[in-house]
Amino acid sequence: MTTSTSPDVFSTDAWMRRFVQSAHTVKDRLTALDQEVGDGDFGINLSTGAHFTLRHLEAGPASGNDPAAPLHAAATAFLDEVGGTSGPLFGLLFQSLAFAVAEAGAATTPALAAGAADGLAAIRRVGDAAPGDKTLIDALGPAAEALRAAPEGTPPAEALARAADAAWAGVSETARLRARMGRSSYLGERAEGVPDPGAVGIGLLFASARSVVEDLSTRLD
């Protein structure tokens, strides 16, 4: 049995709590980004999902023995409590991660890779978006691929760090794309140069596996 000191043990509870803090901390910057290219509600929606994620974490039983529980908490929060398009899409990703981790019995790198891949597929089905459309797909796709390509035996924390780097690279790419989905698609050249807020949210999620993100300026400026 894996011991608590093994690098293969990864706390999804700590990850979700760091994500909650990150979402609250950068809410205003995300809102400002979305005011440029979207409906202006993404920062608020992500922060709302984070708020209810924490409420579910605090209200539920201790999740130390169930690594899928914190991910289920986030899925429930985003699917049930967040409006707009971002809530259901992030909820689907958390749900897919939760199912994969539950099936594996631990937040292993292969389980996280399977969950990210399933979440990507689900979001593409529901949102009908493709790579290059300037959506969160452009960050989630590279992140999922980085997890899949992690060498055998890569500890989950390291694999998620690689996924975060890949997601941020995807975020940067969205700033160079012309949107083909959502409100941004009506702005044409005016949306160019601005990264997609949903993609930033994906970068935030994977980066929070390592630490709380307190400032987006080093990633976006």
ABEGO torsion letter per residue (X at the ends): XBBAABAABBBAAAAAAAAAAAAAAAAAAAAAAAAAABAGAAAAAAAAAAAAAAAAAAABBBAAABAAAAAAAAAAAAAAABBEAAAAAAAAAAAAAAAAAAAAGBBBAAAAAAAAAAAAAAAAAAAGBBBGAGBAAAAAAAAAAAAAABBBGBBAAAAAAAAAAAAAAAAAAAAABBBABEAAAAAEAAABGBBBAAAAAAAAAAAAAABBBABAAAAAX
